[in-house]
Amino acid sequence: MTPGATLNALASLVVPTTMLLVLSQANARVHRWMPAILLAMISSAMLLGLLQFSGAGFNNPLFNDSPGVVSSIFANRNHFALLLAIGILIAPVWAFMDGSALHWRGPLAGGLVLLFVLTILATGSRSGMLLGGIALAVSLALVGGRLQRRLASAPAWLFPALIVTAVFAVGTFVALSFMADRADAINRLLALESGEDMRSRALPTVISMIATYMPFGSGFGSFDPIFRIHEPFALLKTTYFNQAHNDYLGIALDGGVAGVAALTAGLLWWLVSTIRVWRAKRHETIFVGRLGSAIILLILIASITDYPARTPTIMAILVIAAVALAQADGARSQIALPARRPNL
């Protein structure tokens, strides 16, 4: 329906394609450094978000951001909150990737996680609160076993005491942020009225559009002009509804049956690989592969109410996570085999 927009959507795939080509040529050292690189990038984005939160005014010429909104390198606060939630996953894994987890890496990772949580609250993203909570729980599952083994010689009460202390610390800072009126996400959640949420109001229209353009779809990049054709008078406002804000419905609308089939194949691959990797024996590659699986999980959850995988940054991170998961799944069978003994 919109050939120019579809060509633009195709051109946007240069980002994940380039990332895939780079990672396919990278050696093991590069893959091992990838969590640290991502953590540094997310931390830098967090500092920019905190600068916005402090009241510093600046305009990014590369996208249409909303003045006064804490969105860092994104135009959408929800996408920034997702990036911070991914940082919550990466920080503990990075801390336990070598023997210094209980020395300088552990405290640094813990401090970053706390800052990520507080910055999510500052963004005002309601979905970010959910993603942050899920990330905290999944990160405990990722590193809990390694932490227990590191504390094997310590008293039995130390491990649960550390967990309780961490939960208490995060909860205390969240409560202080809310009482100081710095937790915009909680404030927006308490003030939410379902009738004012554009996503829920536009949902019936989006579903009717999917039925109209099946089985071929309206074409990728076409949502904005196509929605204007079908938009009822009750939804008219001074701003435009740029995406379906549910990427599963958005793919069904854009790609039709072929898009749904491709999406289903990708989800099945992620599910099967995730089950295999989480059931595999402990190994460094498996450890990073589980992290990749968890990152994809957060992106899938965020896609229920938004469109994060359509942004270049999340595209690149999604490819990195998928490569890590695929490598772990491929190494799983080799790890399970016994080491060969030399012939005598």
N, C-alpha and C positions, 0 to 999 in steps of 0.2 A: 504493500500500500504506500510506502514511503521509501523509494529506492535510495535516495541520498542518505537518509538516516540509517538505513540498513548497511550501506557501505561504510558509514562512520562507525557503526557497531562492530563491523568486521575489522576495521582498522584498529579498534581499541584492543583487539586480541594480540597486538604486537607485544604488549607487556607480558602476559603469561607465556606466550610463545618464546620470547627472548629468555625469560627466567628458566623455562624448561630446557632450552638449548644450553644455557650456561651451566646449569646443575648437571646435565648429562655429560658434560666434559670436565666437571670438577673432580678433584681427587678426594680421598677420604678426609684429609685435613680440612678442606673447605667445608665439607658436610659437618664435620665435628665443630667447626667454629660458627656454624649457622645460628644456633640458639643465642650465642653471645652477640652476634651481629644484629639479630632481630631485637634482642633485649635493649641494646644500645639505641637502636632506631626508635623503639617505642618510648624509651625514657626521654629521648630528645623531643619527641612529639608531646609527651606529658609536660615537659618544662615549658613548651610553647603554650599549651593549654592553661597552665598555671599562670603564665604571663597575661593571658587574656582574662583569667579570673580575677587577677589583681587590679584590673581596670585599665590596663594598657590598650590603647586603641590603635589598630593597624588594619590595613586592607590588603587582602591577597588578590592580586590581579588575575589569578588563574582559575578562580571559581566564584560563584555567587554565594558568599557566606552571609549569614544574618548578623547584623551588628548587635553586639552585646551577648552573643551566644558563645559558649565555650566549646569550640569544635576543632581547634588546633589546625592540623593540615587537611581537614575535611570540610565540606560544606554542610555536613549533617552531623549533629551531635550524637546520634545513635551509632554512626559508623566510628566515631572517635571513641565512644564508650566500649564498643566491641574491640577495638585495638587495645585498649587498656585491659580489658578482660583477658585477651590473649597474652598480654604481658604478665598477668597474674599466673597463668599456666607456665610460662616460660621461665620465670625467675626461680622457682624452687628446683626445676629440672636442671637449669644451668648451675645452681649451687651444688647439686649432687653429682655433677659430671666428673669430679675428681676428688681427691682426698682432702681438700681444704674446705669441705662443706661445713664443718663444725668450727672453722676458724674465721677467716674474713669473708668468705663467700656467703655463708649462712646469714650473718647479720645484715649484710648488704642486700641480699635477696629479700629478707624479711622487711627491711625498710622500704624497698621498692614496692613490694606487694601492698603495704599499708598506704603508700602514696598513690598507687594505682586505684585503690578502693576509694580513697577520699576524693581523687580527681573525678572518678565516675560520678560521685554524688554531686560534684560541682558542675558537671555537664548538664544536669537536669534531665538526663535520659532515663525514662522509666524502664525500658527494655534493658538498658545498661545495668541497672540494679539487679535484675534477674540474671543476666549473663555473668556479672561479677560474683554473685552467690554460687552459681554453678561452677565457675572457674575455681573458686576457693575449695569447693568440695572435691572436684576432680583433681586438683593439684595435690590434695592430701592423699588421694588414691595413687597418684603417680609416684610420690616420693615416700609414702608411709613405710613401705617395706624396707627401703634403703635406710631411712632414719632409724628404724628399729634395729637393723643389723649394726649400724654405727654405735648404737647405745646398748649393744648386747651385754657389755661388761658393767653397765651402770645399774643402779637400783631399778627394780621393776616399776616403781611408781613414777620414774622420771619421764617416760614417753607420754603417758596420759597427762601428766602435769604440764608438759610443753604444749600439748594440743589445747588444753583448757586455757593456758596463759595466752596463747596466740589468739584464740577466739575471743577471750575477754578483752585483749588489747584492741583488736579490730572493732569489736562492739562498742568499747568505750570511746574511741575516736569518732566513730560514726555518730554516737549519741551527742558528743560534744559539738560535732559539726552541725547537727540538726538544731541543737539548742542555741547555737550561735547564728542561726539562720543562714548557714553556708551550704546546706544540703538541698540544692534546688531540685534534685530528682525526687526526694521524699516529699517536698512541698508540692511539686506538680502531681505526684501520685495521689496525695490527699485531696487536691483540688480538682481532680479529674471528674468530668461528667461524660458518660458514654455518648450522650447526644451530641457533644461538641467534638468528638473524635472523628476526624475526616476519614480515617481508614475504615471504620465500621460503617459510616454513612455511604461511602463509595463502593463498598463490597458488593451489594446487589447489582450495581451497574457493571462492575468488572466481570462478574460471573455471567451476566447476560451477553457481554461482549465476547467472552470465550465461546459461548454457544453459537454466536453469530458467525465467527470467523473460523470455526472448525470445519474441516480437518486440517487445513493448511496453515492457519494462523495469519495474523495481520502483518508479520514481518518484524524482525528485531529492530529496535529503535523507534518503533511507530507509536508507542503508547500515548505520548502527549497529544499529537494531532488526532489520533483515533478517539481518544477519550473526549476530546472537545466535540466530536460529532455526536456522541451518545450521552454527553453530560446533561442531566436534568436541570431544570431551572432552580430546584431547591439546593443544588450544590454549587451554584455560581458564586464566585467571590473574587476579590481583587488579586489573589495569587492563583497559580495554576497547580494542578495535581500532576506531578511529573512522572510518577511510576505507580504501579499497582500496590506498592508497599506490602506485598507478599510475593516473593520471587517465584514461588511454586506456581501461583496463578499467573504471574507475569510471563513465565516461560511457556505455560500452556497457551496464553493469548498470543505471544509472539511467534512461537515455533509450531503450534498445533500438535498433531499427533507425533510428528518426528521429534519435536522438542521434548515432549513428555517421555518418549521412548529413551532419548539420550539422557535425560535427567534420571529416569528410573535405573538405567544401566549404571550410571555413576553412583547412585545411592546404594545399589546392591554391591558394587565393588567395595565401597567404603565399609559397609556393614560386614561383609565376609572377611575382609582384610583386618578389620578391627577385632573381630572375634578371634581370629588366628593369632594376632600379635599379642593380645591381652592374655591368651592362654599359653603362649610360648614361654620357654625358660628365660631366666634373666640374662640379659646381655646388653652391652652398650648400645648396639644398633636397635635392639628391641625397645630399650628405654626411650630413645629419641623417636622411634616409630610410634610409640604410645602417645607421646607428646603431639606428633602430627595428627594422629587420630582424634585427640581431644580438641585440637585447634579447629579441625574440620567440623566437629560436633558443634562448637560455639557458632561457627558461621552458618551452619544449617539451622540452628535455633533462631539466630538473628534474622534469617531470611524469611521467617514466618510473618514478621511484621515490617520488614524493610527489604532493601536490595543491596546489601553490602558487597556481594561478589561482582557487582557491576562497576565498582571503583577500582582504579589501577592498583592502589596499595594493597587492598584486600585480595585482589586477583593474584598479585605476586606472592603474598603470604600463603594463599590457598595452594598454589603450585608447590611452594617449599614444603608445606605440610604433607601434600599428597606424595611427593617424591620420598620424603622421610618414611611415610607409611609403606610405600611400595618397596623400598629397600629393606625395611624390617621384615616385611612379609616374605621377600625373596630370600633373606638370610635365615629365616626361621628354620627351614628344613636342614640347612647346612649346620646350624648350631645343634640341632637334635642328633646329628650323626656322631658316632664316636670318632675320636681322632685316630687316623691310620698309623699303625706301627710300621717302622721300617723293616724291610725283609732282612732276615738273618742269613 
